């Protein structure tokens, strides 16, 4: 089981699992206090209706911060983040439904659209407003 958005079973296999993240100290130390938030920061979902689902319920949107994300029962801390243009390559330490695991994925942002990918498995998300 891999920690990925609860968005239509993005996870390897068919079990829907949520995506979430919390900060790595070294990453925080390297981020200037007044720096603008990266484009990936925000609340994201596959459709506008899911944007209104509370975090206690399955299907909740992903809340991505500079240092990680939370979504329902998934919480991930970004351990490394490498940027190239509009894409970020992420290595994360996650807790999904109480189990600890590592994950690697990419986030590519253009305007209010994000494509999250792990290998050939991709999901398109829209920014919640």
Buried (B, 14 or more C-beta within 10 A) or exposed (E): EBBBBBBEBBBEEEEBBBBBBBBBEEBEEEBEEEEEEBBBBBBBBBEEEBBEBEBEEEBBBBBBBBBBBBBBBBBBBBBEBEEEEBBBEBBBBBBBEEEEBEBEBBBBBEEEEBBBBBEEBEBEBBBBE
